[in-house]
Amino acid sequence: ALAVVANDTGPAHVLAAANKPMVTICGPTDPIRVRPLCSKGETLQADVECRNCYLKECPNGHICMEELTVDIVMSAFNKLGVSG
């Protein structure tokens, strides 16, 4: 793969070792605590009031994930020098 999109789970940390451009999406988790250590990575989190809540079931319909659009992810890749 030329680049990786992952959420904030174990596979993201494994993929970070590949040293490929990577965008990690964080929803209800704190990106400072859970982001993979990757020199070519960007971590995204929506700027919503309830971010970092760590709730499995969301009373707000997981707005923290819904606000991270494809365009936002692609912009992050562009910042990393990946186009497509």
C-alpha positions, 0 to 999 in steps of 0.5 A: 500500500502507498498509504494507510487509513486506520482507526485507533486500534491495535492494527494501526500500531502494527501498520505504523511500523511499515513507515508509510504515510498514515492517517489515524482517525480517533473518535471518542478516544484521546489521540495523545494517548492512543495515536500510533507513533509514526514519523509519517502520520497525521491523527484526526479528531473532530472538534466536538464538545464530547471528544475523549469521552471513551463511551462505547455507546454514544448518546450523540450518534458518534458525531465525533466520527461523522464529522470526519469526512472523506475530504478531511482525511484526503486533506491530511494525506495531501499534507503528508505528500500523498495525492489521489 
